[in-house]
């Protein structure tokens, strides 16, 4: 039996050894060499490392270069473990540490990998794509795979220290710093392959002209095909509000040498020097939040009307503190929903509880952007712990789901005040626009909104539309092309809406994925229409009727509120009623809920109305 046992063991070893030899014989030289390949760019005593990116659809390789690198005289050093094989580019052997320079003409090079016996193991192509006009941030971390797999750690708490190098749009090295942390940030967007990040320095420092601070964010803008929605509203807030508003500037990100795409590098919303400059131990800092996210936060507060908040504090928040904050928020809420604007909790009026100016500014920013999260999430406020202090709104934050890039259809209609709508989600949904909608019922608040629009916001909004957007596009247009190619079709699943006019060819070069201009024109159309509507409402003081258009069709996604609101100038036809087609349903038209009258695009509107679409299911064959 022992002999048989040893014989079986010997045979097993032979089989394993044979398998190893076969595996070695069939070694994936592409992985062995190209995965270890780095291209070093060195200038002025500084250096950064770049890596090739493989297009899995056709096996071709690409090298994404930062601005000005393609024309750099220094060239690139190719570094790889040459004991495993040899590289050839355009039939020229490239040894480890050889210098190689592309001519910057986007030529497609032949790329080959040979084993030690001279046998060609891979033959493919390599194309160098260089960016323009954008600074670049190179971040190096040790455990990149663990960092990016957010499903493997709870609440994105995985923190990876590392180092960062910033290079400006001219290819000049600006600084190199060690990072105290670098991690995935965000909520919905954290689940996408193009990750948003946050990082911190050990000491405050200036970044791309923004005031020195320790903590910074990298917004991926994955859900925004234009890449500029966050930038537009961030700049509008910065120009229109005297209080602190976070700045942001475009940059391209490389993580361990791998091109990640176009980002907006922004200041973080936090209590700190050059940020929200209040004493953290003497103030409360709260944020409206979605119910399913707030439940994971120990500081969750739900007011009597159901408005959900979380409390931000680096020192922690005790149960006693939470009780005090809850009482103060309910005090504000009582005044908000009182007909006379007087709280039944403290007897104070709304303007004795909140700073109406800052809330009017926040309300205007939301309305001008068409934000589908208005009054639900990413709305910040702070107040001194003194019981007689006011709550102040701000700063503004999170504007990728705006200007028709929205999953709630009502926010795609510019000719309406959508921020006054309470039921912005289906009735059973706990996340509703309670507070911001209720503020509109307070006469002094309405006056302030109108006053601030006419005196400040209108001109700044028009400048964004007529002057700045084209400037943003000119800066990012090349980087947007590269980002679109880097992420290709998967980008389309990230957007909240997919524009009908986009048609991506299945064949062609890397530029076929570029959709920037389509998205930008959609933004311009929204802003122009919103501006025209608000001018009529608040400057010309036209009289408007509100038409509520309900859409209960079962083939529409009723997980979002399908109701639309149109503010129609009195005595004018409604125009632009939504139209839907479905093979299983016949549309019978829109009918007035009270009178039963058929309402069409030609119907003249003389008063507020509620109409509802009627569909009849077609009989089966």
N, C-alpha and C positions, 0 to 999 in steps of 0.2 A: 504494500500500500504506500509505503514511504517513497519507493522508487517511482510509482505512478504519480504521486504528489509532486515530487521534484521534476519529473518529466513535464507535467502540465505547467508547472511554474516556469520551467525553461522555455517551453513553447510560447507561453504568454509574453515572456521577456523578448523573445525573437520577434513576435508580432508587433509589440510596442516599438522595438528598435527599428523594424522595417517601416512602420508608420511614420516614425520620426524622420527617417531617411527620406521617405517619399515627400513628407511635409517640407523638409529642407530643400529637396529637389524642386518642389513646386512653390518655393518661397515667393510671397507676394512682394516683389521688389519695388513695386509702386509704393506700397505702404512703408517698407523699410527705409527707402531713400527719400521719397517726397514728403513723408510725414516728419522726417527729421530735418528736412531742408529749411534753412532760414536765409533770408537775404538781408544783409546788414548794410544800413545806410549810415555813413559816418561823415561828420563835418564839424570843424571847429572843436575837436576834442570830445564831441558828443556822438552818440549812436543810438539807433533804434533798430528793432528787428521786425521784419515783415515775413508773412507766410503766404504760400500759394493757396488759392481757393479752388476747389473742384466743383464744376457744374455736373451734378449727378445725372442730368438728363442726357448728356452726350459724352461725358468723360473728359471734356476739355478743361484745361487749367487757366486760371486768370490771376494776375497780380494787380491788386488795387494800390495805386500810389497816391500819397497825399499831394496837395497842391505844390507845384514847382519841382517835385522830385524827378519827373520825367526828363526835365531839362538840366538837371544837376550834372555838373562836370565830373563830380567825384565817382559816379557810378555806384554799383551795388556789389558787395562781396557775397558770393554764393557759398554757404557753409553747410556741409552735410557729412555724414559718416561714410566716407568714400571706401572704407574697407568692405562695405556691403555691395558696392557696385559703382557704376559710373554714369554721369549725366552727359547727354549731348543736346545742344541747342543749335538748330540749323546746321547739323552735321559737324559741329565743332565740339570737341571734348571739353567739358568744363570741370576742372579739378576743384577739389575742396579748397576754399579760400581764393579762388580765381575771381577777378573783377569782371563784371558783365554789365553792359549798358544797352538799354533799348533806345531806339532813335526817337521815341515819342510820337511815332506816326501810327500807332495802333496796328502795326503789322502782326499777322498771325505767324508765330514761330513754330517750327517743328521741335517737339520735345520728346526725347527718347531716354529710356533707362536700360542700361546693360548690366548683366551680372558679371561676376569676376572671370567667367570663361569667355566673355565677349558676346554672349547671346543676348539679343534684344528682347527684353521682357515687357516693355511698354512703348508704344508709339502713339503719341497724341499731339495736341497743340497747346501752345501757351500764348496768351495775349495780355499785353500790359495796358491797363486802363488807368489813366491819370485824372485826378480831380482838379478842380479850380476854385479859387476864391474863398476856401473854407479852411479854418485852422483844424489841426488834428490832435487828438488826445490818445496817447499810447499808454495802455494800462497793462501791467504784468502781474499775474497772480500765480500761485502754485497749483491750486486745485480747481482749475477752470471747470471741469466736468461736474464736480460736486456743486460748484457755485451756480451753474445754470440749470441743474435738475431740481427745480423748486419743489417737486412733489416728494422729494426725499427729506425735506426738513420742514418744520412747522412754522407757519406764518412768516416765511422768508427770513428767519432769524440766522441763517447761515451767513457768517461774516468772514470775509477773506481779506487779510491785510495784503499789501502789495506796494507797487511803486508806479509812478505816473510821469510821463514826459509830455509837455505841451509844445507844439510846433505851430507857428503862425502860418497864414495863407501864403507867405513868401518863402516858406521852407526854413525859416530861422528858428532855432531852438530857443524857447522862452524860459523854461525852467524844468527841473527834475526834482520830484519830491517823493518821500516815502509816505504811504497812506496808512492811517490807523485802521480804516475799514473800507471795504468795497463790497457791496451786496446788491442783490436784486431788490427793486422797490415796486410800488404800484400794487394794484389789485387785479382787475380784469387783464390788464396789459402784461402782467407778470407771467401769465400762462402762455403768451405767444413766444415763438422762437426768437424774435428780435426783442431782447429784454430791455426794460428800463432799469437804471441803476442809481444808487446813491453812493457817494464816497466822502470821506472826511480826511483832512490833514491833521497832523499833530499840533500845528499852530495855525492861526488865521493867516491867509494869504490872498492877495489880489489874483483874479482870474479873468483874463481877456477884457480888462478895463473895468470889471465890476469890483465893488468895494470888498476889502479883505474879510474873509470869514473862514470857518473851518469846514462847514458842511455844504455840499453841492449836489445837485441832481442832474441826471442825464435822462431826458424825456425821449423815448424812442419814437413817439408819434406814429405808432404802428397802425392805429385805427384811422389815421388821417392821411388820405392819399395826396393832399396838397403840402403836407409837412409844415404849413405856416399858420394854421388856425390858432394854436397856442401863442405864437409870436404876435399875431395881430392884436389879440385882446390883451395880452400882457403889456404890449407897448401902449395900447389905448389907456389902460389903467394907470400905467406909470406916468403918462403925460397929463392925465385928467384928475388925479387924486393927489392931494398934498401929503397924506400919510404914506407909510412905507408900502411899496408894491414891488414884488420880485422882478428883477431883470433876467433876461435870457439872451443867449446868442448861439448861432449855429456852429456846430463842430462835427467832425467825423471821428468815429471811435474805432480803435484797433484794440482788441483784447488778445493778449499773448500773440501779437502780430497778425491776427486774423481780422480782416475788415468786417465790421459790424454794421456800418452804414451811417446815415445822416441822423444826427441828434440835435436837440435843443438843450444846451448846457445852461442850467438856471440856478439862481440862488434858491436856497431851501426856505420853506415857510417855518420859521422858528423864532423863539425869543432869544435874541443875541445882539451883540454890537453890530451895527450896520444892517440889522434886520428889524424885527419888531423890538424896539428899544424900550421895554418895560421891565420892571423888576419881577423875575419869575416867582419869587416867594411872596410877592405882595399882590399878585394878580391871578385871575382865573383865565384860562385860555381854552375855548371849546370849539368843537367842529360838528356841524350837522353830518349825520352818517346814515348809511343804509342799514336796515335792520339786521340782515344776515351777517354784515361785517361788524356791527356794533356789539352783537351778542358775544363775539370773541374777545371783547374788550372789557376789562373789569371796571372801567370807569363809565360804562353806559348809563345814560339818564334818559328816561322817557317821560315827557311832560303829560299833563292831564289830557291834552288834545292829541297826543300821540307823536309829537315831534321828537325825533331821536337825536341825541347828542353823545359825543364822547369828550372826555377831558384830557388835554395834553399837559403833562407835567414831568419834568426830568427828576423831580424829587418824590414822585408818587402822590397819590391822593387818598386820604383816609375816608372812612365811611362818614365821619362827621363832616368833612369837607364836601363830599358828594351830596349830603343832605342839604347843606347850605346852598350849594350851586343849584340844586333842583328847586329849592324854594324861590330863589331869585329868578330862575327861568320861568317858573310858573307865574311869578308876579308879572313879568313882561307879557306872558301869554294871556293872562287875564285882561290886561289893558288892550291887547291886540284884538281880542274878540268881544270886547264890550262895545255896545253901541255908542256910548259917550266917550270911549277911549280912556276910561278910568278903571284902574285895577281894583277888584274887590278884595285883593290880598293886602295891599298896602295903602290903598286910597290914592295912589299916585297916578298921574296921567302918563300916557305913553312917552311923551317927550321928557318926562322926569325919570324915565327908566332906561331909555336907549338914546344914543346920539343919532338923531334923525338924519343929519347930514351924511354920515358915513354909511348908514343903511340905504339912503337914497342913492348914493354913488354905487354901492354894491348891486342894488336893484337894477340900475341903469346898465351896468356892465353885463348883467345876465340877460336883460332884454335886448340889448343891441347885438349880443352874440347869438341869441336863439338857443341858449344852453338847455339841453334836455334834463339836466340835473339841478335846475334852479330850485332852491329851497329844500333840497333833499340831501345832497352831499357836497363836500368841498366848500362849504360856507363857514368861514371862521368868524369868531367874535371873542373879544376879551374885555375884562372889567377889573377894576381895582377891587380888592377884597372888602374895602369899606362899604357898608350897606347902603350908603347914599350915592355911590358912584354910578356912572352910566355904563351900559354895554356899548362897545364900539365894534363895528363890522370891519372885517378885512383880515388879511389881504385877499385879493382875488386869486383863484387857482383852478387849474384843470379845465382846459378848453379845447379838447380834441373832439368832443361830441357836440358840435355847434354848427351853425350856418348850413343846415340841411344834412349834415353828416350825423343824423340822429336816428335812434331806434323808436322814438315816439313821434308819430307823423305830425302832430299839431305844431311842433317846433320847426317844421320845414316851411311854414307859411309866414312870410315876413310881414304881411299886412294884418297884424294882430298884436295885441299885448298879451303874449302867452304867459308872462310872469304873474298875471292876475288869476290864473287858473289853479284852483285848489286840487281838483281831481286829475292830476297829470298822469296818474297810473290807474289801472282798473280799480273798482271800488274796494275789492277785497285786499288790495295791496297796501301794506302798512306805510310804504314810502310815498308820501304825498307832499305837495308844495303848500304846507299850511301857513307858515309864518310870512313868507314873502308875499303870498297872495293876500293875506289879511292886512298887511301894511297898506295896501292900495285903498282900503276903505277909510283910512285916516286922512281927512282933508289936507292937513298941513303937510303930510308926506307927499301927497300928489303935487302940491304946489312946489315943493322942493325938487322933486324929480323933473318937473317941467322946467323949472328955473335952471337947474344944472345942465339939462340937455341943451337949452337955448344958449347958455352963456359959455359952456366949456366943451361938453361932450360932442355936440353936433359937429363943430369944426374939426375936432381931432379925429372923429370917425370918418369924416369926408376926406381928410388928409390920408388916413390909412387906405381908403378906397382908391383915391385918385393918384396918389403919389407913392406911398410906401410899399404897397403890394408888389408893384412892378420892380421895385428895388430889391425886395426880398427874393423874388423869382430870379432876377439877374444874378444874385449871389449864389443861390442854391441849385440853379438849373442843372449844372453838370453833376453835382453830388446827388441830386434827386434821380438822375438817370442811373448812376452807379448803384444807389440804394435799391432802386426798383429791380435792377438786374440781379443784385445779390439775393433778394428774397423772392423774386419772380411771382408765380401764381398764388403762393400761399398768402401774399399780402391781401389778396382780394377777399379772403375769408375773415380778415381782421377788421375791415372797414364796416362801419355801422350801416352804410348804404353803398350800393354799387351803381354808379351812374350808367344810365342806359346807353349813352353815347360812346362808351368805351368799348373798343373792339381790338383784342390782342391777337396778332397774327401768330399762327403756330410755327411759322418759319421766319427766318431773318436773323439779323444781328442782335446784339445785346440791347440796342435802343428800342426794340419793339415793346418792351415792358413799361416804357415811359408813359405816364398818365398825368403828369403834372399840370399841363395846360387845361385839361378838361376840368380838373378839380378847382383850379384857380378861377376859371370863368364862372363856375357855380357859386363860388364865394362872392365874386364881384356882383353877380346878379342878385344874390340875397341882400348884400349890403346896400346896393342902389335902391332896391325896392323897400327895404326897411327905412332907409333915409327919407325916401319920398313919402312913405306913410306917416312917419313921425312928424315930418314937416307940416303935413296937412292937419295932423291932430293937434300939435302943440304950438305951431307958429301961425298957420293960417286959421287955426281953431275951427276946422270944419266939424259938422255934426256927423257922428257915425252910429250905425246900428250894428249890433253883434248878432251874427248868424252862427248858431251852433249846429254843426253837421255831424250827425251820428252815423257810424258805419258798422252795423252789427253782422256783416256777412261772415259766415262760418269759415270761408276760405282765407280770410284775413287773420293775421296773428293777433288774437285777442289777449295775448299775454301782455301786450302794450295797449294803451288807450288809443283806439282808432278814431276818436272824436277829433274833428278839426274845428277851428274857430276862425271866422272871417269878420273883420271890422270893415263894413261896407259903408261908403259915404251915403248918407241919407238921400233917397231919390235916385240912386244909381243902381244898375243891374249888378247882381252878385259876381258873375264871371268866374271862370276857373274852378268850377265845382269838380271834385275828383271823379275820375272815370276809371272803372275797373272792368276787366273782361275775364270770364272764366268759362271753360267748356261745359261745366256741369250746372251753371246758373245763368238765368236770364235777368238782366237788370231792368227793373220796371220804373226806375226814376226816384227822385227825392220828393218826399211829401211832408208838408207842415204837420207837426205832431198834433197841434190843437185843431186846425181848420180842415186838415186833409187835403189842402190845395197842393197841386203839383208845382214844384219850384225848379226852374231851369236857369241856365246861365243868362237868359234874357229877362228873368223876373226882377222887376224894380222893387227895391227894399225900402220900406218906409218905417219899419219898427223892428225891434229885436225879435228874432224868431229861432225856433228849434225845428230842424228838419231831419228826416231819417231816410236813409237809402233802403229800398225794398228790392229783394232778390227772390226769384222763384226758381226752385230746383227743377231742372229739365227732366222730363220723363225718360226713363231708360229705354233702350231699344227692345 
